[in-house]
């Protein structure tokens, strides 16, 4: 079934960061942060745009030799820029997210790292997170990643039991649904600091260990029947433990020293048991490089009556080199610049 963008009949909610203040300590309000960034402790700074000295941009800093387990702080924050009511209407199943990024000139890609995306849903439960090997049974995340030589991909976490039905369900010694605020904070830190980005050798070992075999890895079989289209030369990779890679390489490739625009458009799948009508499109610099129209983002679909934080759509910014081993480490101090953060309950571009 082809996807036709339709504006919701009720109010469109939107968020746009048009400029940055002088200090990261002033970002809490414009970014709608769940916690404050502190100069000297958070690996961010604000500098003039390398291409336009009259405007400021945000930079994420990656210290020399840093990677997931190096002990260096990760460039990360969680933003919830849209109100809860934005996603409680009967038609508001659409999310549009955009941002611009520039890898510093001569950026050393090494083996890869993580980039921002959308997060929605509950991460409560047994290993139920939407990153770091979580089952994503009641949530989804659509982060991006860069890989070696500037190749990029969509890194999807969603309903493991739908995409990998032969895997044994998680078992827990006790219920983790009722947690103290401190425990929930620790959970957030766990998935923000998710350290596993397997390289191809690790992915091969994981898939073979789960009895899926190399042929399943190569053809992205967990996405069969979900209407996935990717650019020529790109690949999909189904990893049951650490997320699904969609559209790696091909036309989805970054260049250093250049501003790139990443746009994601999501339509959450309909309410019901694993209804396959979720839509996803990824654009790089205005060109569609990934699309799918029969995805399952939430196992039980979109609930127009959901309440509380679980219905908040979040801008998930978590960026670092790695993997959990030193061969992912950046050889020198590097940076990525950011601007143009946007999000709306709309399928079409309302900022034209």
N, C-alpha and C positions, 0 to 999 in steps of 0.2 A: 504494500500500500504506500504510495508516494506521500511525502510530507508536504503540506501546504501551510506556511506560516499564517497563523490566525491570531489577531489581537484579542486578548480577553475583553469581555464586555464590561467588566468592572475596572476599577481604577488601576492604572499602571504605576507601580512604585519603582523608583530608580535612585541610583547613587553614582556620583561622579566626583573624582578628585581632580580638580582643574589646576591646582598649584600646591606647592609644598611650603611649609613655614621654614624658619631659619634653623630650627633645632628639632631633633627627633623626639624630644620631651614634649613637643607641642602637637604630636600626631594623634594623640588619643581620641580627640573629638573628630577630626576630619576622616580618620580611618575607622572610627567606631570600634576601637580596640577593646578586647576583653581584659587586657592588662597593659600597663604603660611600658614604653621602651625607654631605657635609661642610657644617656650618653656615657661612653666609656665602658659600659657593660653589655649593651646590645650591639651586635656587629653591623650597624647601619650608620650612615651619615647622609647629610643633605648638601649637595654641591650644585654649581651651575651646570646646566645641560651641556654636554660636550659639543653639541651641534648648534646650540643657541644659548649664549651666555646670559641672556636676559631672563631666563626661566630656571627655576630650581628643579632638581630631580632627586629621587631617593636612590641611594646606592646600598647594596648588600656587599659586605666585605668578607672575603675568605682568606684567613691567615695562611701564610706559607706552611705547607706540610699538613694542612688540616683535612680531615675527612670525618666520617660519622663517629668514629671511636677515638679520635685524637684528643678529646677533652676540650676542644675549642667550642665556644658557644655557636649554635646554629643561627642563621638569619631566619627568624620565624616570628609570626604573629597570627592571631586569629581575629578576623573582623566579621561582625554581624551587622552590616550596614542597612539592612531592610527590616522593617518591623514584622513581628509575628503575624499580624493580620494580612501581610502581603501575600502569604501562601495559605490562606484559609478559605478563599473563595472557590466556588465550584469550577471556575475556568482557569484559575491561576496555576497552571502546571508548567509554565514556561520560565526559563531562567536564561538570561543572556549575560555573559561575563566577558570583559575585555581588559587587556592591559598591554602596555608597550614595554619592551626590554631591549637593552643593548649590552652585549658582552664586550668587555674592554678590548681595544685593538690588540691583536695577537693573543687572544685568550687561549690558554692551554686547556683543552677539553678533557684530557686524561681519559677515564673510562665512563664518566657520566656523573649526573647529579640531578636533583629535583627542582621543580619549578611550581608556581602556584596553580590552584584550580578551585573547583567548587566542592563544598562539603555540605551534605544534608542528611539529617536523620539521627537516630539514637545509637550511641556506641556503648550503651550499657549491656551487660551480659558477659557470658564466657568468651573471652578473646574476641569480642564483637566489634573491634575497631575497624576503621576504614583506611588503615595503613599498617605497616609493620608486621604483616602476616595475619591481620585480623580477618574474621569471617565475613564482615560487612553484611550481616543478615538483615539488619534494619537501618542501613545507611548506605550512602555511596559517596565516592570522591572521584573527581576527574582531573587530577593533577597532570601536569606535563612533565616531561623529563628531557634533558639533553643527554646524548651519548657520545661516544668517540667520534672525532672529526666533525662535530656539530650536528650530527643526525639527531632527530627529535622524535617524540612519540607521545601519544596519550596514554596515561598510566591509570587504568580504571580499577577501582575496587567496588564491587557490587555483588551482593547475594551469592556467595560461594556455592551454596547448595543448589542454585539454579544452573550455574555455569559448569559445576563439577559435581553432578549428582551421585557419582560413584564413590566419592570420598566419604569416609566415616565422619559422622557428626562429632563436634567437639564435646568432650566430657569434662565436667567440673566437679570438684569435691563439695562445693557449696554454691549457693546462689550469689551472684555478683550484682544483682539488679538493684539492691538497696545499699547505697554507698553514702558515706559522709561527704561533705563538700571537699575535704582534704583528699579523700580517695579519688573523687572525680577529677580533682586537679592533677593528681599523680597519673591518672589514666591519660589525661590530655597531654601531659609531658611525654608519656610513653609513645603515643603515636606521632607527636610532633618530632620526636627524636628517633623516628623509625630508621633503623640502621641498615636494613637489608635491601640492597639493590643488586641482585645477582647478575654476574656477567654470564656470558653464554655457556661457559663450562659448568658453572654452578646450576644454571637453569636445566642443562642436560641431566645432571645428576639428580636434581629434584624430581624432574618428570619421570625419569626411569625408576626412581625409588617409589613413586606413586603408581607405577604400572601403566603410565600413559604412553611411554615410548617416544622416540624421536619424531616419528611421523606426525604425532599429535602436536608436538611442539612446532613443527615447521608449518603446518597448515592452519593453525589457529582454530582447531576444530570446535572449541568451546563456543565459538561465535557463529557456527553453522546455522543457517536459517534465520539470522538476525539482520539480514540486509546490510551487511558491512561493506562499504566501498572505500578503497584507499588509493593513493597515487601510484602510478607505475614505478616498479622497483621497490616499493615499500613492503613490509612484512608484518604479520600479526603473530603474537606469541602468547599462548595460554599457559600461565603459570599458576597452579592451584594453591600455592603457598604465599606468593608475593605479588599478586596483582596481574592484570591482563594488559599486555602491551599491544596497542592498536596503531597501525600506520607508521611503524618505525622506518625512518629513512625516506627514500623516494624524493618527492617534492617538499617533504617536511624536514628542512635542514636550515640551521642557523648559520649566519656569517658574523664574525666578530667585527666590532667597530661600526655596526649598522643598527639603526632602530628597526625593530620588528614589532608587528602587531599580532597578538594572539587573541582570537575570538572563539568562544565556545557558546553554542546554543543547545539547550537541553529542554526536552519535553518529558516530564516524568511519566512513567507508564501508568495506565489506568488502574483504579482500585480493583482488587481481585487477586487471586492466587497466581503470581508470576505471569501477569498479562503482558504479552510481547508486543507492545506498541510504543515503547519509549524511543525518543528520537535524540540523536546527537549529531552535531556538525562541528568540525574544527576548521578554522580559517587561519592561514598564515599570510599576513599582508594582503588580506582581502580575497585570497584564493582558497577555495574549499579544498582541503587535503584529506579529510576524513568525513564520512557520513554513515549513519546506520539508522534504520527506522523500525526495528523490531527488538530493541533492547529491553532488558529488565534492569531498572535501577534499584527499585525497592521491591522486595519479595512480595509484599502485600499491596503494592501500588500506592498511588497518590490518595491521601486521606484529607479531604477538604475540611474536616472537622478536627484535625490534629491541634493539639494545644502545647504550650510550653516551649522550652528550648529545642525540643526535637523537631519542631516545625520551622526553626530559624535556618535560613540558607546562609552559609558562612563562606567568606573568602578565605581560603586556607593558604597562607603564605608560609612555606617551609622549604628552605633552599640550602643545600650544602653539597659538597663533593662526597660521593660514596654511596654505597658500600661500607662494610665494616672492616675492611683490610687496608693496609697502608698503600697498596698499589693503586688505590683510587685517589690518593692524596694529591692536592694541587702542589706543584713544585715551587711555587712562589706565591706571594700575596697577590690576589686578583679581586676584581669587582665586576658586578653587573648593575647597570643603572635601570631605573624603573620610573614610569609615569603613566598617566592615562588610565588609572584604575576605574572601572565602570561595572555596574550590575543593574539589571532591571527585570521586571516580571513581564517580559515581552520577547517575542521571537524575532522581531524586526529591529533594525537599528533606529532608535528614537532620537539619537544624537546628531543625525545628519543636518 
